[in-house]
Amino acid sequence: MTGPSDSASPREELVITRLFDAPRSLVFKAWTEPEHLVRWLGPKDFTASVVRLDVRPGGAWSAVITSPEGKSYGMAGVYQEVAPPERLVFTFAWEEDEAEEMLITLTFAERGGRTEMIFRQAGFRSTESRDSHREGWEECFDRLPPYLAQL
């Protein structure tokens, strides 16, 4: 059980900014096309499978990531806003009982042939949850540049 000092405000956000050596349209596709997302989604040494994306406002998405030990984690949500290639907003929740539903907002800006991605995730129940997500997303985003370089 978490105590008062461990809790986070529901408005507390996780913000991660990354600069990718790839055009904005390609980085956007990496988030919105299943054949791309499956290649980099998940922390280091995880594999992604069963990626389903209906990329439109009100469209659902889901994915499963599997740890090196074989444990699977399902996640899903609904797209709130889709503005190619500059903005993507969707809900995110782990597929488990009483999972917290969060909101992810991605913005993509051109920076001289490169893409600045600002990732925001809000709706955490605790600082521990936010920090765990930071670790996982950072590892995902570390996997993205080598994949983009192949395209």
C-alpha positions as CSV (number, residue, x, y, z in Angstrom):
1,M,0.0,0.0,0.0
2,T,1.3,3.4,-0.9
3,G,1.4,6.2,1.7
4,P,0.6,9.9,1.1
5,S,4.3,10.7,0.3
6,D,4.2,8.1,-2.5
7,S,1.1,9.4,-4.2
8,A,1.2,11.6,-7.3
9,S,-1.3,14.2,-8.4
10,P,-3.6,12.9,-11.1
11,R,-2.4,15.8,-13.2
12,E,1.3,14.8,-12.7
13,E,2.8,14.0,-16.1
14,L,5.6,12.0,-17.5
15,V,7.3,14.0,-20.2
16,I,10.0,12.6,-22.5
17,T,11.6,14.6,-25.4
18,R,13.6,12.8,-28.0
19,L,15.2,13.9,-31.3
20,F,15.2,11.3,-34.1
21,D,17.4,11.5,-37.2
22,A,14.4,10.8,-39.4
23,P,11.7,12.8,-41.1
24,R,8.5,13.6,-39.1
25,S,6.3,11.5,-41.5
26,L,8.4,8.4,-40.8
27,V,8.4,8.8,-37.0
28,F,4.6,9.3,-37.2
29,K,4.2,6.1,-39.3
30,A,6.3,4.2,-36.7
31,W,3.6,5.0,-34.2
32,T,0.6,4.4,-36.5
33,E,1.3,1.4,-38.7
34,P,1.3,-2.0,-37.0
35,E,4.2,-3.4,-39.1
36,H,6.4,-0.6,-37.7
37,L,5.1,-0.5,-34.1
38,V,5.6,-4.2,-33.6
39,R,9.4,-3.8,-34.3
40,W,10.2,-1.4,-31.4
41,L,7.3,-1.4,-28.9
42,G,8.3,-2.7,-25.5
43,P,11.3,-2.3,-23.2
44,K,14.7,-3.8,-24.1
45,D,14.6,-7.5,-24.9
46,F,10.8,-7.6,-25.0
47,T,8.9,-8.6,-28.2
48,A,5.6,-7.1,-29.4
49,S,2.9,-9.0,-31.0
50,V,-0.8,-8.8,-31.8
51,V,-0.6,-5.1,-32.6
52,R,-4.0,-3.8,-33.8
53,L,-4.4,-0.2,-34.7
54,D,-7.5,1.6,-35.9
55,V,-5.9,5.0,-36.2
56,R,-8.8,7.5,-36.2
57,P,-10.6,9.4,-33.5
58,G,-12.7,6.9,-31.6
59,G,-10.7,4.0,-33.1
60,A,-9.3,1.4,-30.8
61,W,-5.7,0.1,-30.5
62,S,-4.2,-2.9,-28.6
63,A,-0.9,-4.7,-28.3
64,V,0.8,-7.4,-26.3
65,I,4.4,-7.2,-25.2
66,T,6.3,-10.3,-23.9
67,S,9.2,-10.3,-21.6
68,P,12.3,-12.4,-22.2
69,E,11.0,-14.8,-19.5
70,G,7.8,-15.3,-21.5
71,K,5.4,-13.2,-19.5
72,S,2.9,-11.3,-21.6
73,Y,1.4,-7.9,-20.9
74,G,-1.6,-6.6,-22.8
75,M,-2.3,-2.9,-23.3
76,A,-5.1,-1.0,-25.1
77,G,-6.8,2.3,-25.6
78,V,-8.8,4.6,-27.9
79,Y,-7.5,7.3,-30.2
80,Q,-8.8,10.8,-29.2
81,E,-7.0,12.9,-31.8
82,V,-5.1,12.0,-35.0
83,A,-3.4,14.8,-36.9
84,P,-0.8,13.4,-39.3
85,P,2.1,13.9,-39.0
86,E,2.2,16.3,-36.1
87,R,0.0,15.1,-33.3
88,L,-1.4,11.8,-31.8
89,V,-3.5,11.5,-28.6
90,F,-4.8,8.3,-27.2
91,T,-5.8,6.6,-24.0
92,F,-3.6,3.8,-22.5
93,A,-4.4,1.1,-20.0
94,W,-2.8,-2.2,-19.1
95,E,-5.3,-5.0,-19.7
96,E,-5.7,-6.0,-16.0
97,D,-8.3,-5.5,-13.3
98,E,-8.5,-2.0,-12.0
99,A,-5.8,-0.8,-14.4
100,E,-5.4,3.0,-14.4
101,E,-6.4,4.6,-17.7
102,M,-4.0,7.3,-18.8
103,L,-3.8,9.8,-21.6
104,I,-0.8,9.9,-24.0
105,T,-0.1,12.9,-26.2
106,L,2.6,12.9,-28.8
107,T,3.7,15.9,-30.8
108,F,6.2,15.7,-33.7
109,A,8.1,18.7,-34.9
110,E,10.5,19.0,-37.8
111,R,13.9,20.2,-36.8
112,G,16.1,20.5,-39.9
113,G,15.4,17.0,-41.4
114,R,15.2,15.5,-37.9
115,T,12.1,15.0,-35.7
116,E,11.6,16.2,-32.2
117,M,9.1,14.0,-30.4
118,I,7.5,15.2,-27.2
119,F,5.8,12.3,-25.3
120,R,3.4,13.2,-22.5
121,Q,1.6,10.7,-20.4
122,A,-0.9,11.7,-17.7
123,G,-3.2,10.1,-15.2
124,F,-0.8,8.2,-12.9
125,R,-2.1,7.0,-9.6
126,S,1.4,7.1,-8.0
127,T,4.9,8.3,-8.5
128,E,6.0,4.7,-8.6
129,S,3.7,4.0,-11.6
130,R,5.0,7.1,-13.4
131,D,8.6,6.2,-12.8
132,S,8.0,2.6,-13.9
133,H,6.4,3.9,-17.2
134,R,9.4,6.3,-17.7
135,E,11.8,3.4,-17.5
136,G,9.8,1.3,-20.0
137,W,9.2,4.1,-22.5
138,E,12.8,5.2,-22.4
139,E,13.8,1.7,-23.4
140,C,11.2,1.7,-26.2
141,F,12.5,5.0,-27.5
142,D,16.1,3.7,-27.4
143,R,14.9,0.9,-29.7
144,L,13.3,3.3,-32.2
145,P,16.4,5.0,-33.8
146,P,18.0,1.8,-35.1
147,Y,14.7,0.7,-36.5
148,L,14.1,4.1,-38.2
149,A,17.7,3.9,-39.7
150,Q,16.7,0.7,-41.4
151,L,13.7,2.2,-43.2
